[in-house]
Amino acid sequence: MDKTETLFSTTLISLLSGIVMKNGNAEIWNTIMSKQYLIDEYMAKIGLSLVIDEDGGYAFLKQNDGDELPHLVKRQPLSFRMSLFLVLLRNEINEYDSATGEGNLVVREEDMVRRMKPYFPEVTDEVKFTNSIDRCISKALEMKILMPVKDNEEEFEVQPILRRLVDAEWLSGFNREMERYMEENGISMKETEEEDKKDEPV
């Protein structure tokens, strides 16, 4: 196998392994861009299609709807806490886009702890709760939704792919779960908003 064939095969394997970022490997990204029609044709045989977002700088494989072939794209089961974490990140992106619309949103662990805390009113162990948010951050890094900011271990850049992963349909389903959760735990949106304002710097 020559270098060109090896690179093409490596690109296919990378796509089958998950999301490919533009800033991850220039050779693989350039292969995706130059061979996208060939990749799409190849993947269609196994029930997958290539999705590229040039502006967002990412590409991934999507399972074709209604295809009777076995699913090759991994479905990642998410806990309620992780789902809430992603929704709050999505809300942060919306606010950021409305305010500036430039670059990618950067968040810190303390930001997400503050955002998440109002939804868990019975928290008694602050360290344990913070550790649970750290696990959400680690999962988001694994999913390539967050990327560490260079030379800063406490800051994370939210990647554009979150907009596609947490779409209107996903949010609709989660909101139903959220309403049930808040009702069962006696939490109101007014209370969470007041907690957010209380924690915001003056």
Disulfide bonds with the S-S distance in Angstrom:
none
